[in-house]
Amino acid sequence: MVEKYVARRGVESVKTQHMRMSIIRQFSLFMNRIGFSYYVYPETDLVQIKNDFTPYIFTHNEINRLTKILDKIPISPRYPTYHIIYPMLFRMLYGCGLRINEALGLRMKNLDIEQGIIRLDATKNNIQRLMPMSKSLLKYCKKYVKRMGFSSTYDGYYYPSKNGSQYNSTPVYCQFRKFMTFAGIFRENGTTPRVHDIRHTFAVHALEKMVDEGNDIYCSLPILSTYLGHRGLESTEKYLRLTIEAHASIIDTMTEYYNNAYPEVVDYEN
């Protein structure tokens, strides 16, 4: 029954088949944990998904253009805080590399506005993170708190919906696509970048900045890995996709390491 269930169906994608295999495998493991004796589909037999997706890395110019679009959002009587929340949300995503659900789940207790630190308790890898903010982001956060009218005792969501509950990520995705369209930011296939690409961009731009400041790349990666909440350095290395803009500066810093690694090739032909 399991083999029939996981078999390839028509022209479905490998990803769809893999998901079905994973679902039935996890279900069987769960049933066995509560006392049943189910057949568990072997992990080694799961079809492999080719991960060749390349994230979109915003240029510094595109970040500035998008920021200007967000800062000009008109006031909406129907959503009175709409024009305040989105500029703040974008600055925090880009300035801290947060995942969208990490940002939307923030409560005031998670932010130390005086010290400029964000505390994340329940992250993707169940790792608590203390994330220092830049001075400019902290200044904007203080301005945001005043504009939102949060009292000193307020402990609700930092990005509250109209009724005070947690902001839903679905409309955020839709709105950011609209903002990117207004800013003229598109991928090569004509689609707009994903919200998660802002996190990729933070990682690349942060590494670029550390290298420009003279930090050793081997020392910078572990710092960035911890800040992003990755379990290990390997995740950060796979996460980074260097833009052409960043690539040259990073390669230049490595010159002293590889310059003498290979012998010179001398052309003896006349």
Secondary structure as UniProt FT lines:
FT   HELIX           2..6
FT   TURN            10..11
FT   HELIX           14..33
FT   TURN            34..35
FT   HELIX           43..45
FT   HELIX           60..71
FT   TURN            80..81
FT   HELIX           82..96
FT   HELIX           100..104
FT   HELIX           108..110
FT   STRAND          111..112
FT   TURN            113..116
FT   STRAND          117..120
FT   TURN            124..125
FT   STRAND          129..132
FT   HELIX           135..148
FT   TURN            152..153
FT   TURN            162..163
FT   HELIX           169..182
FT   TURN            183..184
FT   TURN            188..189
FT   TURN            195..196
FT   HELIX           197..212
FT   TURN            213..214
FT   HELIX           217..228
FT   HELIX           233..239
FT   HELIX           244..258
FT   TURN            259..261
//
